[in-house]
Amino acid sequence: MVAFLLILSFFIIGMNPYNLDLLSKTIFFVVLFGALCSAFTLLFFYIRIKLNQKISATQGLKLSLRQAALFTFIVVGLFLFLVLNILNLWTITLYFAILILVELIIRAK
């Protein structure tokens, strides 16, 4: 429900991130992160439950939320780099290296 409302807000407001000021860009990317994260969480949870029915709902939701947040960080981060005109191979490589290190730190705990 939240994912649907956040995605619907993009179409209602009609924001173009290339023509916004800093505060509006921040709001745009926060709403984009929330919409994509909730949509991916629902999708990953559905896939996880269908493929592995032995897993509990809370454990499946935790894993799906972590994977959805990581995937959303990738998508929104690359889109942010594109909007700021700093998207190139080196920034992508550094960004992925940082996200891999964050995932490894989370798994180590």
Phi and psi restraints in degrees (range 20) as a CNS / XPLOR table:
assign (resid 1 and name C) (resid 2 and name N)
       (resid 2 and name CA) (resid 2 and name C) 1.0 -65.4 20.0 2
assign (resid 2 and name N) (resid 2 and name CA)
       (resid 2 and name C) (resid 3 and name N) 1.0 -41.1 20.0 2
assign (resid 2 and name C) (resid 3 and name N)
       (resid 3 and name CA) (resid 3 and name C) 1.0 -61.4 20.0 2
assign (resid 3 and name N) (resid 3 and name CA)
       (resid 3 and name C) (resid 4 and name N) 1.0 -43.1 20.0 2
assign (resid 3 and name C) (resid 4 and name N)
       (resid 4 and name CA) (resid 4 and name C) 1.0 -62.8 20.0 2
assign (resid 4 and name N) (resid 4 and name CA)
       (resid 4 and name C) (resid 5 and name N) 1.0 -43.2 20.0 2
assign (resid 4 and name C) (resid 5 and name N)
       (resid 5 and name CA) (resid 5 and name C) 1.0 -67.2 20.0 2
assign (resid 5 and name N) (resid 5 and name CA)
       (resid 5 and name C) (resid 6 and name N) 1.0 -39.1 20.0 2
assign (resid 5 and name C) (resid 6 and name N)
       (resid 6 and name CA) (resid 6 and name C) 1.0 -69.1 20.0 2
assign (resid 6 and name N) (resid 6 and name CA)
       (resid 6 and name C) (resid 7 and name N) 1.0 -41.1 20.0 2
assign (resid 6 and name C) (resid 7 and name N)
       (resid 7 and name CA) (resid 7 and name C) 1.0 -66.6 20.0 2
assign (resid 7 and name N) (resid 7 and name CA)
       (resid 7 and name C) (resid 8 and name N) 1.0 -38.9 20.0 2
assign (resid 7 and name C) (resid 8 and name N)
       (resid 8 and name CA) (resid 8 and name C) 1.0 -63.1 20.0 2
assign (resid 8 and name N) (resid 8 and name CA)
       (resid 8 and name C) (resid 9 and name N) 1.0 -32.3 20.0 2
assign (resid 8 and name C) (resid 9 and name N)
       (resid 9 and name CA) (resid 9 and name C) 1.0 -65.7 20.0 2
assign (resid 9 and name N) (resid 9 and name CA)
       (resid 9 and name C) (resid 10 and name N) 1.0 -28.7 20.0 2
assign (resid 9 and name C) (resid 10 and name N)
       (resid 10 and name CA) (resid 10 and name C) 1.0 -63.3 20.0 2
assign (resid 10 and name N) (resid 10 and name CA)
       (resid 10 and name C) (resid 11 and name N) 1.0 -42.4 20.0 2
assign (resid 10 and name C) (resid 11 and name N)
       (resid 11 and name CA) (resid 11 and name C) 1.0 -74.2 20.0 2
assign (resid 11 and name N) (resid 11 and name CA)
       (resid 11 and name C) (resid 12 and name N) 1.0 -32.7 20.0 2
assign (resid 11 and name C) (resid 12 and name N)
       (resid 12 and name CA) (resid 12 and name C) 1.0 -71.6 20.0 2
assign (resid 12 and name N) (resid 12 and name CA)
       (resid 12 and name C) (resid 13 and name N) 1.0 -47.9 20.0 2
assign (resid 12 and name C) (resid 13 and name N)
       (resid 13 and name CA) (resid 13 and name C) 1.0 -74.6 20.0 2
assign (resid 13 and name N) (resid 13 and name CA)
       (resid 13 and name C) (resid 14 and name N) 1.0 -39.5 20.0 2
assign (resid 13 and name C) (resid 14 and name N)
       (resid 14 and name CA) (resid 14 and name C) 1.0 69.8 20.0 2
assign (resid 14 and name N) (resid 14 and name CA)
       (resid 14 and name C) (resid 15 and name N) 1.0 44.6 20.0 2
assign (resid 14 and name C) (resid 15 and name N)
       (resid 15 and name CA) (resid 15 and name C) 1.0 -74.6 20.0 2
assign (resid 15 and name N) (resid 15 and name CA)
       (resid 15 and name C) (resid 16 and name N) 1.0 140.9 20.0 2
assign (resid 15 and name C) (resid 16 and name N)
       (resid 16 and name CA) (resid 16 and name C) 1.0 -115.3 20.0 2
assign (resid 16 and name N) (resid 16 and name CA)
       (resid 16 and name C) (resid 17 and name N) 1.0 111.7 20.0 2
assign (resid 16 and name C) (resid 17 and name N)
       (resid 17 and name CA) (resid 17 and name C) 1.0 -66.0 20.0 2
assign (resid 17 and name N) (resid 17 and name CA)
       (resid 17 and name C) (resid 18 and name N) 1.0 -14.4 20.0 2
assign (resid 17 and name C) (resid 18 and name N)
       (resid 18 and name CA) (resid 18 and name C) 1.0 -77.9 20.0 2
assign (resid 18 and name N) (resid 18 and name CA)
       (resid 18 and name C) (resid 19 and name N) 1.0 -21.3 20.0 2
assign (resid 18 and name C) (resid 19 and name N)
       (resid 19 and name CA) (resid 19 and name C) 1.0 -113.5 20.0 2
assign (resid 19 and name N) (resid 19 and name CA)
       (resid 19 and name C) (resid 20 and name N) 1.0 22.7 20.0 2
assign (resid 19 and name C) (resid 20 and name N)
       (resid 20 and name CA) (resid 20 and name C) 1.0 -108.7 20.0 2
assign (resid 20 and name N) (resid 20 and name CA)
       (resid 20 and name C) (resid 21 and name N) 1.0 159.9 20.0 2
assign (resid 20 and name C) (resid 21 and name N)
       (resid 21 and name CA) (resid 21 and name C) 1.0 -83.5 20.0 2
assign (resid 21 and name N) (resid 21 and name CA)
       (resid 21 and name C) (resid 22 and name N) 1.0 -178.0 20.0 2
assign (resid 21 and name C) (resid 22 and name N)
       (resid 22 and name CA) (resid 22 and name C) 1.0 -64.2 20.0 2
assign (resid 22 and name N) (resid 22 and name CA)
       (resid 22 and name C) (resid 23 and name N) 1.0 -44.3 20.0 2
assign (resid 22 and name C) (resid 23 and name N)
       (resid 23 and name CA) (resid 23 and name C) 1.0 -64.5 20.0 2
assign (resid 23 and name N) (resid 23 and name CA)
       (resid 23 and name C) (resid 24 and name N) 1.0 -41.6 20.0 2
assign (resid 23 and name C) (resid 24 and name N)
       (resid 24 and name CA) (resid 24 and name C) 1.0 -67.2 20.0 2
assign (resid 24 and name N) (resid 24 and name CA)
       (resid 24 and name C) (resid 25 and name N) 1.0 -37.4 20.0 2
assign (resid 24 and name C) (resid 25 and name N)
       (resid 25 and name CA) (resid 25 and name C) 1.0 -63.8 20.0 2
assign (resid 25 and name N) (resid 25 and name CA)
       (resid 25 and name C) (resid 26 and name N) 1.0 -40.6 20.0 2
assign (resid 25 and name C) (resid 26 and name N)
       (resid 26 and name CA) (resid 26 and name C) 1.0 -62.3 20.0 2
assign (resid 26 and name N) (resid 26 and name CA)
       (resid 26 and name C) (resid 27 and name N) 1.0 -46.2 20.0 2
assign (resid 26 and name C) (resid 27 and name N)
       (resid 27 and name CA) (resid 27 and name C) 1.0 -63.2 20.0 2
assign (resid 27 and name N) (resid 27 and name CA)
       (resid 27 and name C) (resid 28 and name N) 1.0 -41.3 20.0 2
assign (resid 27 and name C) (resid 28 and name N)
       (resid 28 and name CA) (resid 28 and name C) 1.0 -59.5 20.0 2
assign (resid 28 and name N) (resid 28 and name CA)
       (resid 28 and name C) (resid 29 and name N) 1.0 -47.3 20.0 2
assign (resid 28 and name C) (resid 29 and name N)
       (resid 29 and name CA) (resid 29 and name C) 1.0 -73.7 20.0 2
assign (resid 29 and name N) (resid 29 and name CA)
       (resid 29 and name C) (resid 30 and name N) 1.0 -30.1 20.0 2
assign (resid 29 and name C) (resid 30 and name N)
       (resid 30 and name CA) (resid 30 and name C) 1.0 -67.8 20.0 2
assign (resid 30 and name N) (resid 30 and name CA)
       (resid 30 and name C) (resid 31 and name N) 1.0 -43.3 20.0 2
assign (resid 30 and name C) (resid 31 and name N)
       (resid 31 and name CA) (resid 31 and name C) 1.0 -67.0 20.0 2
assign (resid 31 and name N) (resid 31 and name CA)
       (resid 31 and name C) (resid 32 and name N) 1.0 -39.8 20.0 2
assign (resid 31 and name C) (resid 32 and name N)
       (resid 32 and name CA) (resid 32 and name C) 1.0 -62.0 20.0 2
assign (resid 32 and name N) (resid 32 and name CA)
       (resid 32 and name C) (resid 33 and name N) 1.0 -42.6 20.0 2
assign (resid 32 and name C) (resid 33 and name N)
       (resid 33 and name CA) (resid 33 and name C) 1.0 -62.5 20.0 2
assign (resid 33 and name N) (resid 33 and name CA)
       (resid 33 and name C) (resid 34 and name N) 1.0 -45.3 20.0 2
assign (resid 33 and name C) (resid 34 and name N)
       (resid 34 and name CA) (resid 34 and name C) 1.0 -62.6 20.0 2
assign (resid 34 and name N) (resid 34 and name CA)
       (resid 34 and name C) (resid 35 and name N) 1.0 -42.9 20.0 2
assign (resid 34 and name C) (resid 35 and name N)
       (resid 35 and name CA) (resid 35 and name C) 1.0 -65.9 20.0 2
assign (resid 35 and name N) (resid 35 and name CA)
       (resid 35 and name C) (resid 36 and name N) 1.0 -48.0 20.0 2
assign (resid 35 and name C) (resid 36 and name N)
       (resid 36 and name CA) (resid 36 and name C) 1.0 -68.1 20.0 2
assign (resid 36 and name N) (resid 36 and name CA)
       (resid 36 and name C) (resid 37 and name N) 1.0 -39.5 20.0 2
assign (resid 36 and name C) (resid 37 and name N)
       (resid 37 and name CA) (resid 37 and name C) 1.0 -64.1 20.0 2
assign (resid 37 and name N) (resid 37 and name CA)
       (resid 37 and name C) (resid 38 and name N) 1.0 -43.8 20.0 2
assign (resid 37 and name C) (resid 38 and name N)
       (resid 38 and name CA) (resid 38 and name C) 1.0 -69.7 20.0 2
assign (resid 38 and name N) (resid 38 and name CA)
       (resid 38 and name C) (resid 39 and name N) 1.0 -38.6 20.0 2
assign (resid 38 and name C) (resid 39 and name N)
       (resid 39 and name CA) (resid 39 and name C) 1.0 -66.1 20.0 2
assign (resid 39 and name N) (resid 39 and name CA)
       (resid 39 and name C) (resid 40 and name N) 1.0 -44.2 20.0 2
assign (resid 39 and name C) (resid 40 and name N)
       (resid 40 and name CA) (resid 40 and name C) 1.0 -67.3 20.0 2
assign (resid 40 and name N) (resid 40 and name CA)
       (resid 40 and name C) (resid 41 and name N) 1.0 -34.4 20.0 2
assign (resid 40 and name C) (resid 41 and name N)
       (resid 41 and name CA) (resid 41 and name C) 1.0 -62.5 20.0 2
assign (resid 41 and name N) (resid 41 and name CA)
       (resid 41 and name C) (resid 42 and name N) 1.0 -45.4 20.0 2
assign (resid 41 and name C) (resid 42 and name N)
       (resid 42 and name CA) (resid 42 and name C) 1.0 -63.0 20.0 2
assign (resid 42 and name N) (resid 42 and name CA)
       (resid 42 and name C) (resid 43 and name N) 1.0 -42.7 20.0 2
assign (resid 42 and name C) (resid 43 and name N)
       (resid 43 and name CA) (resid 43 and name C) 1.0 -64.8 20.0 2
assign (resid 43 and name N) (resid 43 and name CA)
       (resid 43 and name C) (resid 44 and name N) 1.0 -48.3 20.0 2
assign (resid 43 and name C) (resid 44 and name N)
       (resid 44 and name CA) (resid 44 and name C) 1.0 -66.4 20.0 2
assign (resid 44 and name N) (resid 44 and name CA)
       (resid 44 and name C) (resid 45 and name N) 1.0 -36.7 20.0 2
assign (resid 44 and name C) (resid 45 and name N)
       (resid 45 and name CA) (resid 45 and name C) 1.0 -65.4 20.0 2
assign (resid 45 and name N) (resid 45 and name CA)
       (resid 45 and name C) (resid 46 and name N) 1.0 -43.1 20.0 2
assign (resid 45 and name C) (resid 46 and name N)
       (resid 46 and name CA) (resid 46 and name C) 1.0 -61.6 20.0 2
assign (resid 46 and name N) (resid 46 and name CA)
       (resid 46 and name C) (resid 47 and name N) 1.0 -45.7 20.0 2
assign (resid 46 and name C) (resid 47 and name N)
       (resid 47 and name CA) (resid 47 and name C) 1.0 -63.8 20.0 2
assign (resid 47 and name N) (resid 47 and name CA)
       (resid 47 and name C) (resid 48 and name N) 1.0 -42.4 20.0 2
assign (resid 47 and name C) (resid 48 and name N)
       (resid 48 and name CA) (resid 48 and name C) 1.0 -64.3 20.0 2
assign (resid 48 and name N) (resid 48 and name CA)
       (resid 48 and name C) (resid 49 and name N) 1.0 -41.6 20.0 2
assign (resid 48 and name C) (resid 49 and name N)
       (resid 49 and name CA) (resid 49 and name C) 1.0 -68.0 20.0 2
assign (resid 49 and name N) (resid 49 and name CA)
       (resid 49 and name C) (resid 50 and name N) 1.0 -39.5 20.0 2
assign (resid 49 and name C) (resid 50 and name N)
       (resid 50 and name CA) (resid 50 and name C) 1.0 -69.0 20.0 2
assign (resid 50 and name N) (resid 50 and name CA)
       (resid 50 and name C) (resid 51 and name N) 1.0 -38.8 20.0 2
assign (resid 50 and name C) (resid 51 and name N)
       (resid 51 and name CA) (resid 51 and name C) 1.0 -80.5 20.0 2
assign (resid 51 and name N) (resid 51 and name CA)
       (resid 51 and name C) (resid 52 and name N) 1.0 -35.4 20.0 2
assign (resid 51 and name C) (resid 52 and name N)
       (resid 52 and name CA) (resid 52 and name C) 1.0 -129.6 20.0 2
assign (resid 52 and name N) (resid 52 and name CA)
       (resid 52 and name C) (resid 53 and name N) 1.0 94.6 20.0 2
assign (resid 52 and name C) (resid 53 and name N)
       (resid 53 and name CA) (resid 53 and name C) 1.0 -83.2 20.0 2
assign (resid 53 and name N) (resid 53 and name CA)
       (resid 53 and name C) (resid 54 and name N) 1.0 -3.2 20.0 2
assign (resid 53 and name C) (resid 54 and name N)
       (resid 54 and name CA) (resid 54 and name C) 1.0 -81.6 20.0 2
assign (resid 54 and name N) (resid 54 and name CA)
       (resid 54 and name C) (resid 55 and name N) 1.0 -16.6 20.0 2
assign (resid 54 and name C) (resid 55 and name N)
       (resid 55 and name CA) (resid 55 and name C) 1.0 -80.2 20.0 2
assign (resid 55 and name N) (resid 55 and name CA)
       (resid 55 and name C) (resid 56 and name N) 1.0 143.8 20.0 2
assign (resid 55 and name C) (resid 56 and name N)
       (resid 56 and name CA) (resid 56 and name C) 1.0 -75.7 20.0 2
assign (resid 56 and name N) (resid 56 and name CA)
       (resid 56 and name C) (resid 57 and name N) 1.0 160.7 20.0 2
assign (resid 56 and name C) (resid 57 and name N)
       (resid 57 and name CA) (resid 57 and name C) 1.0 -66.9 20.0 2
assign (resid 57 and name N) (resid 57 and name CA)
       (resid 57 and name C) (resid 58 and name N) 1.0 -40.4 20.0 2
assign (resid 57 and name C) (resid 58 and name N)
       (resid 58 and name CA) (resid 58 and name C) 1.0 -68.9 20.0 2
assign (resid 58 and name N) (resid 58 and name CA)
       (resid 58 and name C) (resid 59 and name N) 1.0 -40.0 20.0 2
assign (resid 58 and name C) (resid 59 and name N)
       (resid 59 and name CA) (resid 59 and name C) 1.0 -67.3 20.0 2
assign (resid 59 and name N) (resid 59 and name CA)
       (resid 59 and name C) (resid 60 and name N) 1.0 -40.9 20.0 2
assign (resid 59 and name C) (resid 60 and name N)
       (resid 60 and name CA) (resid 60 and name C) 1.0 -64.3 20.0 2
assign (resid 60 and name N) (resid 60 and name CA)
       (resid 60 and name C) (resid 61 and name N) 1.0 -36.8 20.0 2
assign (resid 60 and name C) (resid 61 and name N)
       (resid 61 and name CA) (resid 61 and name C) 1.0 -69.3 20.0 2
assign (resid 61 and name N) (resid 61 and name CA)
       (resid 61 and name C) (resid 62 and name N) 1.0 -39.6 20.0 2
assign (resid 61 and name C) (resid 62 and name N)
       (resid 62 and name CA) (resid 62 and name C) 1.0 -62.3 20.0 2
assign (resid 62 and name N) (resid 62 and name CA)
       (resid 62 and name C) (resid 63 and name N) 1.0 -46.9 20.0 2
assign (resid 62 and name C) (resid 63 and name N)
       (resid 63 and name CA) (resid 63 and name C) 1.0 -65.2 20.0 2
assign (resid 63 and name N) (resid 63 and name CA)
       (resid 63 and name C) (resid 64 and name N) 1.0 -41.3 20.0 2
assign (resid 63 and name C) (resid 64 and name N)
       (resid 64 and name CA) (resid 64 and name C) 1.0 -66.0 20.0 2
assign (resid 64 and name N) (resid 64 and name CA)
       (resid 64 and name C) (resid 65 and name N) 1.0 -38.1 20.0 2
assign (resid 64 and name C) (resid 65 and name N)
       (resid 65 and name CA) (resid 65 and name C) 1.0 -66.7 20.0 2
assign (resid 65 and name N) (resid 65 and name CA)
       (resid 65 and name C) (resid 66 and name N) 1.0 -41.8 20.0 2
assign (resid 65 and name C) (resid 66 and name N)
       (resid 66 and name CA) (resid 66 and name C) 1.0 -63.8 20.0 2
assign (resid 66 and name N) (resid 66 and name CA)
       (resid 66 and name C) (resid 67 and name N) 1.0 -45.6 20.0 2
assign (resid 66 and name C) (resid 67 and name N)
       (resid 67 and name CA) (resid 67 and name C) 1.0 -66.6 20.0 2
assign (resid 67 and name N) (resid 67 and name CA)
       (resid 67 and name C) (resid 68 and name N) 1.0 -38.6 20.0 2
assign (resid 67 and name C) (resid 68 and name N)
       (resid 68 and name CA) (resid 68 and name C) 1.0 -67.1 20.0 2
assign (resid 68 and name N) (resid 68 and name CA)
       (resid 68 and name C) (resid 69 and name N) 1.0 -40.0 20.0 2
assign (resid 68 and name C) (resid 69 and name N)
       (resid 69 and name CA) (resid 69 and name C) 1.0 -64.4 20.0 2
assign (resid 69 and name N) (resid 69 and name CA)
       (resid 69 and name C) (resid 70 and name N) 1.0 -42.0 20.0 2
assign (resid 69 and name C) (resid 70 and name N)
       (resid 70 and name CA) (resid 70 and name C) 1.0 -64.8 20.0 2
assign (resid 70 and name N) (resid 70 and name CA)
       (resid 70 and name C) (resid 71 and name N) 1.0 -45.1 20.0 2
assign (resid 70 and name C) (resid 71 and name N)
       (resid 71 and name CA) (resid 71 and name C) 1.0 -64.2 20.0 2
assign (resid 71 and name N) (resid 71 and name CA)
       (resid 71 and name C) (resid 72 and name N) 1.0 -37.8 20.0 2
assign (resid 71 and name C) (resid 72 and name N)
       (resid 72 and name CA) (resid 72 and name C) 1.0 -69.1 20.0 2
assign (resid 72 and name N) (resid 72 and name CA)
       (resid 72 and name C) (resid 73 and name N) 1.0 -38.2 20.0 2
assign (resid 72 and name C) (resid 73 and name N)
       (resid 73 and name CA) (resid 73 and name C) 1.0 -58.9 20.0 2
assign (resid 73 and name N) (resid 73 and name CA)
       (resid 73 and name C) (resid 74 and name N) 1.0 -38.6 20.0 2
assign (resid 73 and name C) (resid 74 and name N)
       (resid 74 and name CA) (resid 74 and name C) 1.0 -64.4 20.0 2
assign (resid 74 and name N) (resid 74 and name CA)
       (resid 74 and name C) (resid 75 and name N) 1.0 -50.4 20.0 2
assign (resid 74 and name C) (resid 75 and name N)
       (resid 75 and name CA) (resid 75 and name C) 1.0 -65.6 20.0 2
assign (resid 75 and name N) (resid 75 and name CA)
       (resid 75 and name C) (resid 76 and name N) 1.0 -49.6 20.0 2
assign (resid 75 and name C) (resid 76 and name N)
       (resid 76 and name CA) (resid 76 and name C) 1.0 -68.6 20.0 2
assign (resid 76 and name N) (resid 76 and name CA)
       (resid 76 and name C) (resid 77 and name N) 1.0 -37.6 20.0 2
assign (resid 76 and name C) (resid 77 and name N)
       (resid 77 and name CA) (resid 77 and name C) 1.0 -63.6 20.0 2
assign (resid 77 and name N) (resid 77 and name CA)
       (resid 77 and name C) (resid 78 and name N) 1.0 -44.3 20.0 2
assign (resid 77 and name C) (resid 78 and name N)
       (resid 78 and name CA) (resid 78 and name C) 1.0 -66.3 20.0 2
assign (resid 78 and name N) (resid 78 and name CA)
       (resid 78 and name C) (resid 79 and name N) 1.0 -37.4 20.0 2
assign (resid 78 and name C) (resid 79 and name N)
       (resid 79 and name CA) (resid 79 and name C) 1.0 -66.7 20.0 2
assign (resid 79 and name N) (resid 79 and name CA)
       (resid 79 and name C) (resid 80 and name N) 1.0 -37.4 20.0 2
assign (resid 79 and name C) (resid 80 and name N)
       (resid 80 and name CA) (resid 80 and name C) 1.0 -64.2 20.0 2
assign (resid 80 and name N) (resid 80 and name CA)
       (resid 80 and name C) (resid 81 and name N) 1.0 -42.3 20.0 2
assign (resid 80 and name C) (resid 81 and name N)
       (resid 81 and name CA) (resid 81 and name C) 1.0 -62.0 20.0 2
assign (resid 81 and name N) (resid 81 and name CA)
       (resid 81 and name C) (resid 82 and name N) 1.0 -36.4 20.0 2
assign (resid 81 and name C) (resid 82 and name N)
       (resid 82 and name CA) (resid 82 and name C) 1.0 -66.6 20.0 2
assign (resid 82 and name N) (resid 82 and name CA)
       (resid 82 and name C) (resid 83 and name N) 1.0 -42.1 20.0 2
assign (resid 82 and name C) (resid 83 and name N)
       (resid 83 and name CA) (resid 83 and name C) 1.0 -66.9 20.0 2
assign (resid 83 and name N) (resid 83 and name CA)
       (resid 83 and name C) (resid 84 and name N) 1.0 -37.0 20.0 2
assign (resid 83 and name C) (resid 84 and name N)
       (resid 84 and name CA) (resid 84 and name C) 1.0 -83.5 20.0 2
assign (resid 84 and name N) (resid 84 and name CA)
       (resid 84 and name C) (resid 85 and name N) 1.0 0.6 20.0 2
assign (resid 84 and name C) (resid 85 and name N)
       (resid 85 and name CA) (resid 85 and name C) 1.0 60.1 20.0 2
assign (resid 85 and name N) (resid 85 and name CA)
       (resid 85 and name C) (resid 86 and name N) 1.0 37.7 20.0 2
assign (resid 85 and name C) (resid 86 and name N)
       (resid 86 and name CA) (resid 86 and name C) 1.0 -122.0 20.0 2
assign (resid 86 and name N) (resid 86 and name CA)
       (resid 86 and name C) (resid 87 and name N) 1.0 19.2 20.0 2
assign (resid 86 and name C) (resid 87 and name N)
       (resid 87 and name CA) (resid 87 and name C) 1.0 -81.7 20.0 2
assign (resid 87 and name N) (resid 87 and name CA)
       (resid 87 and name C) (resid 88 and name N) 1.0 111.0 20.0 2
assign (resid 87 and name C) (resid 88 and name N)
       (resid 88 and name CA) (resid 88 and name C) 1.0 -147.7 20.0 2
assign (resid 88 and name N) (resid 88 and name CA)
       (resid 88 and name C) (resid 89 and name N) 1.0 -179.2 20.0 2
assign (resid 88 and name C) (resid 89 and name N)
       (resid 89 and name CA) (resid 89 and name C) 1.0 -63.7 20.0 2
assign (resid 89 and name N) (resid 89 and name CA)
       (resid 89 and name C) (resid 90 and name N) 1.0 -36.3 20.0 2
assign (resid 89 and name C) (resid 90 and name N)
       (resid 90 and name CA) (resid 90 and name C) 1.0 -71.7 20.0 2
assign (resid 90 and name N) (resid 90 and name CA)
       (resid 90 and name C) (resid 91 and name N) 1.0 -39.5 20.0 2
assign (resid 90 and name C) (resid 91 and name N)
       (resid 91 and name CA) (resid 91 and name C) 1.0 -69.8 20.0 2
assign (resid 91 and name N) (resid 91 and name CA)
       (resid 91 and name C) (resid 92 and name N) 1.0 -35.8 20.0 2
assign (resid 91 and name C) (resid 92 and name N)
       (resid 92 and name CA) (resid 92 and name C) 1.0 -64.4 20.0 2
assign (resid 92 and name N) (resid 92 and name CA)
       (resid 92 and name C) (resid 93 and name N) 1.0 -44.5 20.0 2
assign (resid 92 and name C) (resid 93 and name N)
       (resid 93 and name CA) (resid 93 and name C) 1.0 -62.9 20.0 2
assign (resid 93 and name N) (resid 93 and name CA)
       (resid 93 and name C) (resid 94 and name N) 1.0 -45.4 20.0 2
assign (resid 93 and name C) (resid 94 and name N)
       (resid 94 and name CA) (resid 94 and name C) 1.0 -64.9 20.0 2
assign (resid 94 and name N) (resid 94 and name CA)
       (resid 94 and name C) (resid 95 and name N) 1.0 -40.5 20.0 2
assign (resid 94 and name C) (resid 95 and name N)
       (resid 95 and name CA) (resid 95 and name C) 1.0 -63.3 20.0 2
assign (resid 95 and name N) (resid 95 and name CA)
       (resid 95 and name C) (resid 96 and name N) 1.0 -45.4 20.0 2
assign (resid 95 and name C) (resid 96 and name N)
       (resid 96 and name CA) (resid 96 and name C) 1.0 -65.2 20.0 2
assign (resid 96 and name N) (resid 96 and name CA)
       (resid 96 and name C) (resid 97 and name N) 1.0 -37.4 20.0 2
assign (resid 96 and name C) (resid 97 and name N)
       (resid 97 and name CA) (resid 97 and name C) 1.0 -63.4 20.0 2
assign (resid 97 and name N) (resid 97 and name CA)
       (resid 97 and name C) (resid 98 and name N) 1.0 -41.9 20.0 2
assign (resid 97 and name C) (resid 98 and name N)
       (resid 98 and name CA) (resid 98 and name C) 1.0 -64.9 20.0 2
assign (resid 98 and name N) (resid 98 and name CA)
       (resid 98 and name C) (resid 99 and name N) 1.0 -43.4 20.0 2
assign (resid 98 and name C) (resid 99 and name N)
       (resid 99 and name CA) (resid 99 and name C) 1.0 -66.6 20.0 2
assign (resid 99 and name N) (resid 99 and name CA)
       (resid 99 and name C) (resid 100 and name N) 1.0 -35.7 20.0 2
assign (resid 99 and name C) (resid 100 and name N)
       (resid 100 and name CA) (resid 100 and name C) 1.0 -66.0 20.0 2
assign (resid 100 and name N) (resid 100 and name CA)
       (resid 100 and name C) (resid 101 and name N) 1.0 -41.2 20.0 2
assign (resid 100 and name C) (resid 101 and name N)
       (resid 101 and name CA) (resid 101 and name C) 1.0 -64.7 20.0 2
assign (resid 101 and name N) (resid 101 and name CA)
       (resid 101 and name C) (resid 102 and name N) 1.0 -39.0 20.0 2
assign (resid 101 and name C) (resid 102 and name N)
       (resid 102 and name CA) (resid 102 and name C) 1.0 -63.7 20.0 2
assign (resid 102 and name N) (resid 102 and name CA)
       (resid 102 and name C) (resid 103 and name N) 1.0 -42.2 20.0 2
assign (resid 102 and name C) (resid 103 and name N)
       (resid 103 and name CA) (resid 103 and name C) 1.0 -64.0 20.0 2
assign (resid 103 and name N) (resid 103 and name CA)
       (resid 103 and name C) (resid 104 and name N) 1.0 -39.4 20.0 2
assign (resid 103 and name C) (resid 104 and name N)
       (resid 104 and name CA) (resid 104 and name C) 1.0 -66.8 20.0 2
assign (resid 104 and name N) (resid 104 and name CA)
       (resid 104 and name C) (resid 105 and name N) 1.0 -36.6 20.0 2
assign (resid 104 and name C) (resid 105 and name N)
       (resid 105 and name CA) (resid 105 and name C) 1.0 -66.9 20.0 2
assign (resid 105 and name N) (resid 105 and name CA)
       (resid 105 and name C) (resid 106 and name N) 1.0 -40.8 20.0 2
assign (resid 105 and name C) (resid 106 and name N)
       (resid 106 and name CA) (resid 106 and name C) 1.0 -64.9 20.0 2
assign (resid 106 and name N) (resid 106 and name CA)
       (resid 106 and name C) (resid 107 and name N) 1.0 -42.0 20.0 2
assign (resid 106 and name C) (resid 107 and name N)
       (resid 107 and name CA) (resid 107 and name C) 1.0 -68.2 20.0 2
assign (resid 107 and name N) (resid 107 and name CA)
       (resid 107 and name C) (resid 108 and name N) 1.0 -28.2 20.0 2
assign (resid 107 and name C) (resid 108 and name N)
       (resid 108 and name CA) (resid 108 and name C) 1.0 -71.2 20.0 2
assign (resid 108 and name N) (resid 108 and name CA)
       (resid 108 and name C) (resid 109 and name N) 1.0 -22.5 20.0 2
